Amino acid sequence: MDDNVKHYCGLFGIYGHRDAARLAYLGLYSLQHRGEEAAGIVTYDGKTMHTHKAMGLVSEAFNETTLRQLPGRIAVGHTRYSTTGSSTLKNSQPLVVTYAKGSIAVAHNGNLINAFELRQQLEANGSIFQTTVDSEIILHLLARATNKHFEDDLVECLKLLKGAFSLLFVTEGSLIGCRDPNGFRPLCIGRLNKTYVLASETCALDIIGAKFIREVEPGEAVIIGPGGLRSLHPFKDQPQKLSHCMFEHVYFARPDSIVFGQSVQEVRMKLGRQLAREYPVEADLVMPIPDSGNFAALGYSLESKIPFTLGMTRNHYVGRTFIQPAQEIRDLKVRVKFNPVRALIKDKRLVIVDDSIVRGTTTRARVKSLREAGAKEIHLRVSCPPTKHSCFYGIDFPTKKELIANTMTLEEIRKFIGVDTLGYVSLEGMLQAIGKPGDYCTACWSGVYPIPFGEEGDKFALERQAKHAGQGCG
């Protein structure tokens, strides 16, 4: 994916292991691709919640000293990209509170589209917020519930939430995982001997040697405690259309994960094959924009019979491009991050495959570098349709007016990027390749949103609300 579009978040929880914090660290490490702004782990030792959070990568946030300070056999971890609220330490997760019924921690992947409304109601009734993230709303709803049992409080809370949410909770003695009834965001269950694991992706199970059991079902809450695992179904009387996020398969998830019941690697190869059928071209080589374009490019190569090559190297040690405010600095960092292999591409007709184009400026810089390296022709193929609409369910896309496909025709995009031909996989072709067309959200391409939303859908709405109320959050 080009142009600094932020991912969302990674979740990892573990119940019943003497080294829960270290396993949580490894799980978060394998989910680093889902969030690079901050990382945190909360553990429970039978008496107390222990927390450590820091800005930056997982490897920067934790070391031997910090992990030793996180005792307990229950842990929940979170890697963050901000989809609601600024990138600050106070907005990092998991969030922990102590209230009348004890202590509780929450970690959230997704975006609540009714967060603005819920926060207004809570503040009107006396709630005081410490952050500007929608996840804190969930804790306030739980704290205000008056049922006798926590499970009833949880059901009451979940029914008030609208939007995308995969959630992990640690209570005083249990680990809980929940998914919204549309199933926007993934969450899976694994076992390591007698230890239960919950994670955003199966690659996090693999790294600790846990066996994948199943996914948490859309609309399900799983409660893991001394008696094992049991399920609640808070939304059983509210049937919802499945709306899995297709971008998980296109870009976000690691290729070695199983997401929504399908291998990410295999889906990307199918998308590449579909691209080759829809947009064939005579060329010498097929090459990906690494790394998320790798398997789509391989699929294109297999279908077209054009040889596959890695014609561009990626420097994985370059910092994240979106942190640089000046465009000229971002352009230089693109050159450092992706460097053409001149000996392979000089005088060649290239098919380059990328997963998506958002603003187009980074793609343009990469194409320019390939031209300078001697490419004879460049044919760009994209393994998702043109991105024309904003996402309100957990992807921090630019505003609609910043999306290149919303402001330019395909021919204008082709000229702007500087390629000889341009082809996006069709929406129909994508859904055909995935094999379950009715189960996916396509809003960012089609403009058809599975859940209606208000005008307060951007990531800083809660901060503006807080400042207006005089809290000075930001």
C-alpha positions in Angstrom: 0.0 0.0 0.0 1.3 3.4 -0.8 1.2 6.8 0.8 1.4 6.4 4.5 -2.0 4.9 5.2 -2.1 3.7 8.8 -3.1 0.2 9.7 -5.1 -0.3 12.8 -4.2 -2.5 15.8 -3.0 -5.9 17.0 -4.4 -7.8 19.9 -2.9 -10.7 21.9 -4.2 -12.3 25.1 -3.1 -15.3 27.1 -4.7 -17.2 30.0 -3.0 -19.6 32.4 0.7 -19.5 31.6 3.5 -18.8 34.2 5.3 -16.7 31.6 2.3 -14.9 30.2 4.1 -11.5 29.7 6.9 -13.0 27.7 4.5 -14.9 25.4 2.4 -11.7 25.0 5.6 -9.9 24.0 6.3 -12.6 21.3 2.7 -12.4 20.2 2.8 -8.7 19.8 6.2 -8.9 18.0 4.5 -11.1 15.3 1.6 -8.5 15.1 4.0 -5.5 14.8 2.7 -5.0 11.2 -0.7 -4.1 12.6 0.5 -1.1 14.6 3.8 0.7 15.1 2.9 3.8 17.1 2.8 2.2 20.6 2.7 -1.1 22.4 1.5 -2.2 25.8 1.0 -5.3 28.0 -1.2 -5.7 31.1 -0.9 -8.7 33.4 -2.9 -10.0 36.4 -1.1 -11.9 39.1 -4.2 -12.9 41.2 -4.2 -9.7 43.2 -3.0 -6.7 41.1 -3.0 -5.5 37.5 0.5 -4.6 36.2 1.0 -2.4 33.2 3.7 -1.3 30.9 3.2 0.8 27.8 5.5 2.9 25.6 5.6 4.7 22.3 7.3 3.0 19.4 7.9 -0.6 18.3 7.4 -3.7 20.5 11.1 -4.3 20.6 11.6 -0.7 21.8 8.8 -0.8 24.3 9.9 -3.9 26.2 13.1 -5.4 27.6 14.1 -7.9 30.2 13.6 -5.4 33.0 10.1 -4.4 31.9 9.0 -7.9 31.3 10.1 -9.0 34.8 7.9 -6.3 36.2 4.8 -7.9 34.6 4.1 -11.0 36.8 1.0 -13.1 36.4 -0.6 -15.9 34.5 -3.0 -13.7 32.5 -1.9 -11.1 30.0 -3.3 -8.9 27.3 -1.2 -6.9 24.8 -1.8 -4.3 22.1 0.1 -2.7 19.2 -1.4 0.5 18.1 -2.0 2.7 15.1 -4.4 5.5 15.9 -7.8 5.4 14.2 -9.4 7.5 16.9 -7.4 10.0 18.9 -3.9 11.3 18.5 -0.7 9.2 18.7 0.2 9.9 22.4 1.2 7.6 25.3 -2.0 8.4 27.2 -4.0 7.0 24.2 -2.0 3.8 24.0 -3.5 0.5 25.2 -4.5 -1.6 27.0 -6.4 0.8 29.2 -6.9 -0.2 32.8 -9.4 1.1 35.4 -10.4 0.2 38.9 -14.0 0.6 39.8 -16.6 -0.7 42.3 -16.5 -4.2 40.9 -12.7 -4.5 40.7 -10.0 -3.8 38.1 -10.4 -4.4 34.4 -8.2 -3.9 31.3 -9.3 -3.5 27.7 -7.6 -3.6 24.3 -9.5 -2.7 21.2 -9.1 -3.1 17.4 -11.6 -1.2 15.3 -13.6 1.9 15.4 -16.9 2.8 17.1 -19.0 4.9 14.8 -21.3 6.0 17.7 -18.4 7.0 20.0 -19.2 10.7 19.8 -22.8 10.2 20.8 -21.9 7.7 23.6 -19.3 10.0 25.0 -21.7 13.0 25.0 -24.2 10.9 27.0 -21.6 9.7 29.5 -20.1 13.1 30.1 -23.6 14.6 30.6 -24.1 12.0 33.3 -20.8 12.9 35.1 -18.2 10.6 33.5 -14.7 12.1 33.3 -12.4 10.9 30.5 -8.6 10.6 30.7 -8.0 9.8 26.9 -9.4 10.8 23.6 -9.8 7.2 22.3 -13.2 5.5 21.8 -12.0 2.4 23.7 -12.2 4.3 27.0 -16.0 4.7 26.4 -16.3 0.9 26.8 -14.8 1.0 30.3 -17.2 3.8 31.3 -20.2 1.8 30.1 -19.1 -1.2 32.1 -18.5 0.9 35.2 -21.9 2.4 35.0 -23.8 -0.9 34.5 -25.7 -2.0 37.6 -26.3 -5.7 37.0 -25.5 -8.2 39.7 -23.0 -10.2 37.5 -20.2 -8.8 35.3 -21.3 -11.0 32.3 -24.7 -9.1 32.3 -22.8 -5.8 32.4 -20.7 -7.0 29.4 -23.7 -7.9 27.4 -25.4 -4.6 28.2 -22.3 -2.7 27.2 -21.7 -4.6 23.9 -25.3 -4.0 22.8 -24.7 -0.2 23.0 -21.6 -0.3 20.7 -22.0 0.3 16.9 -19.2 -0.2 14.4 -16.1 -2.4 14.3 -14.7 -3.9 17.4 -12.6 -6.9 18.3 -12.0 -6.6 22.1 -9.9 -8.3 24.7 -10.6 -7.8 28.4 -8.7 -9.0 31.5 -10.8 -9.0 34.7 -9.7 -10.3 38.1 -9.5 -13.9 37.0 -10.6 -14.2 33.4 -9.6 -13.3 29.8 -12.5 -12.3 27.5 -12.6 -11.9 23.8 -15.4 -10.2 21.8 -16.2 -9.5 18.1 -18.8 -7.2 16.7 -21.8 -8.9 15.0 -20.6 -7.8 11.5 -17.2 -9.5 12.1 -15.3 -6.5 10.7 -12.0 -7.3 12.5 -10.5 -10.8 13.0 -9.9 -12.5 16.3 -8.9 -16.2 16.8 -8.6 -18.8 19.5 -5.6 -21.0 20.1 -4.3 -23.5 22.7 -0.8 -24.1 24.0 -1.2 -27.3 26.1 -3.7 -26.1 28.8 -3.1 -22.4 28.0 -5.7 -20.4 26.0 -4.6 -17.7 23.6 -6.6 -15.0 21.8 -5.0 -13.1 18.9 -5.8 -10.9 15.9 -4.0 -13.3 13.5 -2.9 -16.9 13.5 0.7 -15.9 12.9 0.8 -14.8 16.6 -0.2 -18.3 17.6 2.5 -19.8 15.4 5.3 -17.8 17.0 4.6 -19.3 20.5 3.7 -22.8 19.2 0.0 -22.6 19.9 -2.5 -24.6 17.9 -5.3 -22.7 16.1 -8.7 -23.8 17.4 -11.2 -21.5 15.7 -12.1 -17.9 15.2 -14.2 -16.0 17.7 -17.5 -15.9 15.9 -19.0 -12.5 14.8 -21.2 -11.4 17.7 -19.6 -13.8 20.1 -18.0 -13.2 23.5 -15.7 -15.9 24.8 -14.9 -16.0 28.5 -11.9 -18.0 29.6 -11.5 -18.7 33.3 -10.7 -21.5 35.7 -13.5 -23.7 34.2 -12.2 -23.4 30.7 -13.8 -21.5 27.7 -17.5 -20.7 27.4 -19.5 -18.5 25.0 -22.0 -15.7 25.2 -24.0 -14.5 22.2 -25.2 -10.9 23.0 -26.5 -10.2 19.5 -28.4 -13.5 18.8 -31.6 -11.5 18.5 -30.1 -8.9 16.2 -29.1 -10.7 13.0 -26.4 -8.8 11.1 -24.9 -9.1 7.7 -21.3 -10.3 7.8 -18.9 -7.5 6.8 -15.4 -8.8 7.0 -12.8 -6.2 6.1 -11.4 -7.1 2.7 -8.3 -5.1 3.3 -7.2 -7.8 5.8 -6.6 -10.0 2.8 -5.4 -7.3 0.4 -2.9 -5.7 2.7 -3.1 -5.8 6.5 -2.7 -9.4 7.6 0.5 -11.3 7.3 0.6 -13.8 4.4 1.2 -16.7 6.8 -2.0 -16.0 8.7 -5.5 -17.6 8.3 -8.0 -14.8 8.4 -11.8 -15.2 8.0 -11.3 -18.8 7.4 -8.9 -18.4 4.4 -5.2 -18.3 3.9 -4.1 -14.7 3.3 -1.3 -15.9 0.9 -3.7 -18.0 -1.2 -6.2 -15.1 -1.5 -3.5 -12.7 -2.6 -2.3 -15.2 -5.3 -5.9 -15.6 -6.5 -6.2 -11.8 -6.7 -3.0 -11.7 -8.8 -4.4 -14.4 -11.1 -7.6 -12.5 -11.5 -5.6 -9.3 -12.4 -3.7 -11.2 -15.1 -7.0 -12.4 -16.6 -8.6 -8.9 -16.5 -5.5 -7.0 -17.6 -3.1 -9.1 -19.7 0.0 -7.4 -21.2 3.1 -8.4 -23.1 6.1 -8.0 -20.8 9.4 -9.5 -19.8 9.1 -9.6 -16.0 6.5 -9.5 -13.2 7.7 -7.9 -10.0 6.0 -6.8 -6.8 6.1 -3.7 -4.8 7.4 -5.4 -1.6 6.2 -6.7 0.6 2.4 -6.7 0.5 2.4 -7.1 -3.3 4.6 -10.2 -3.3 1.9 -12.9 -3.6 -0.4 -11.0 -5.9 2.6 -10.6 -8.2 3.4 -14.3 -8.0 -0.2 -15.1 -8.9 -0.1 -12.7 -11.9 3.1 -14.4 -13.0 1.7 -17.9 -12.7 -1.4 -17.0 -14.6 0.3 -14.9 -17.3 3.4 -17.2 -17.6 5.6 -14.1 -17.4 8.7 -14.7 -15.3 8.5 -13.5 -11.7 11.4 -11.5 -10.2 12.2 -9.4 -7.1 13.2 -6.3 -9.0 13.1 -4.0 -6.0 14.7 -4.4 -2.6 13.1 -3.1 0.6 15.1 -1.7 3.5 13.2 -2.8 6.6 15.2 -0.6 8.9 13.9 2.7 7.5 11.6 4.7 9.8 7.9 5.1 9.0 7.5 7.6 6.2 4.3 9.3 7.6 6.2 10.8 10.5 8.1 13.2 8.2 6.1 16.4 7.6 8.0 17.7 4.6 7.1 16.1 1.3 10.7 16.3 0.0 11.9 14.3 3.0 9.2 11.7 2.4 10.3 11.4 -1.2 13.9 10.8 -0.2 12.9 8.2 2.3 10.9 6.4 -0.3 14.1 6.1 -2.3 16.0 4.7 0.7 13.2 2.3 1.6 12.7 0.8 -1.9 15.6 0.5 -4.3 15.5 -1.0 -7.8 17.8 -3.8 -8.8 19.2 -2.2 -11.9 20.8 -5.3 -13.4 17.4 -7.1 -13.5 15.2 -4.3 -14.8 17.4 -2.4 -17.3 15.8 -2.5 -20.8 12.9 -4.7 -19.5 9.2 -4.4 -20.0 7.9 -4.7 -16.4 4.6 -5.5 -14.8 4.7 -4.1 -11.3 2.0 -5.3 -8.9 0.9 -3.4 -5.8 -1.9 -4.0 -3.4 -3.5 -0.6 -3.5 -3.0 3.1 -4.4 -4.3 5.7 -2.1 -2.8 9.2 -2.7 -0.5 8.1 -5.5 2.5 10.2 -4.6 4.6 7.3 -3.2 3.7 5.0 -6.2 4.8 7.8 -8.5 8.2 8.1 -6.8 8.7 4.3 -7.1 7.8 4.4 -10.8 10.2 7.2 -11.3 13.0 5.3 -9.7 12.3 2.3 -12.0 12.4 4.6 -15.0 15.8 6.0 -13.9 17.0 2.4 -13.4 16.4 1.7 -17.1 13.0 0.1 -17.3 11.8 0.1 -20.9 8.0 -0.1 -20.1 6.1 -0.1 -16.8 2.7 -1.6 -16.5 1.1 -1.2 -13.1 -1.4 -3.7 -11.8 -3.3 -3.2 -8.5 -4.9 -6.1 -6.6 -7.8 -4.1 -5.3 -10.3 -1.7 -7.0 -9.8 2.0 -6.9 -10.1 3.4 -3.4 -12.7 6.2 -3.6 -14.3 6.3 -0.2 -13.2 6.8 3.4 -13.3 4.0 6.0 -15.2 4.5 9.3 -14.5 1.0 10.7 -10.9 1.2 11.7 -8.6 2.1 8.8 -7.1 5.5 8.9 -7.5 6.4 5.3 -7.0 10.1 4.2 -10.1 12.2 3.7 -12.2 11.4 0.6 -10.8 14.4 -1.2 -7.3 13.1 -0.7 -8.0 9.8 -2.4 -6.6 9.9 -5.9 -9.2 7.6 -7.4 -11.9 10.0 -6.0 -10.5 13.0 -7.8 -9.0 11.6 -11.0 -10.0 9.4 -13.8 -8.1 6.2 -14.5 -6.3 7.8 -17.4 -5.4 10.8 -15.2 -4.0 8.5 -12.5 -2.0 6.6 -15.1 -0.4 9.9 -16.4 0.2 11.2 -12.8 1.9 8.0 -11.7 3.8 7.8 -15.0 3.1 4.2 -16.2 2.4 2.9 -19.7 -0.7 1.1 -18.6 -2.7 0.8 -15.4 -5.2 -1.8 -14.3 -7.1 -2.3 -11.1 -8.8 -5.6 -10.3 -12.6 -5.2 -10.7 -14.8 -5.3 -7.6 -16.6 -8.3 -9.2 -13.3 -10.0 -9.9 -12.1 -9.5 -6.4 -15.2 -10.9 -4.8 -15.1 -13.8 -7.2 -11.5 -14.5 -6.3 -12.3 -14.4 -2.5 -15.0 -17.0 -3.0 -17.4 -15.5 -0.4 -18.7 -12.3 -2.0 -21.5 -11.8 0.5 -19.3 -11.8 3.6 -17.1 -8.8 3.0 -17.2 -5.0 3.5 -16.5 -3.2 0.2 -17.3 0.4 1.4 -14.0 2.0 0.5 -14.4 0.9 -3.1 -18.2 0.8 -3.6 -19.3 3.5 -1.2 -21.9 1.1 0.2 -21.5 1.1 4.0 -22.8 -1.9 6.0 -23.6 0.3 9.1 -24.8 3.9 8.7 -22.7 6.6 10.4 -23.0 10.2 11.3 -20.8 13.1 10.3 -18.5 12.8 13.3 -16.7 9.9 11.8 -13.1 11.3 11.7 -10.4 10.2 14.2 -10.2 13.6 16.0 -13.9 14.1 16.7 -13.5 13.0 20.3 -10.6 15.4 20.8 -12.6 18.3 19.5 -15.5 17.3 21.8 -13.1 17.1 24.8 -11.6 20.6 24.1 -15.0 22.1 23.6 -16.0 20.7 27.0 -12.9 22.3 28.5 -11.0 19.2 29.3 -8.0 20.1 27.2 -7.5 16.6 25.8 -5.4 16.2 22.7 
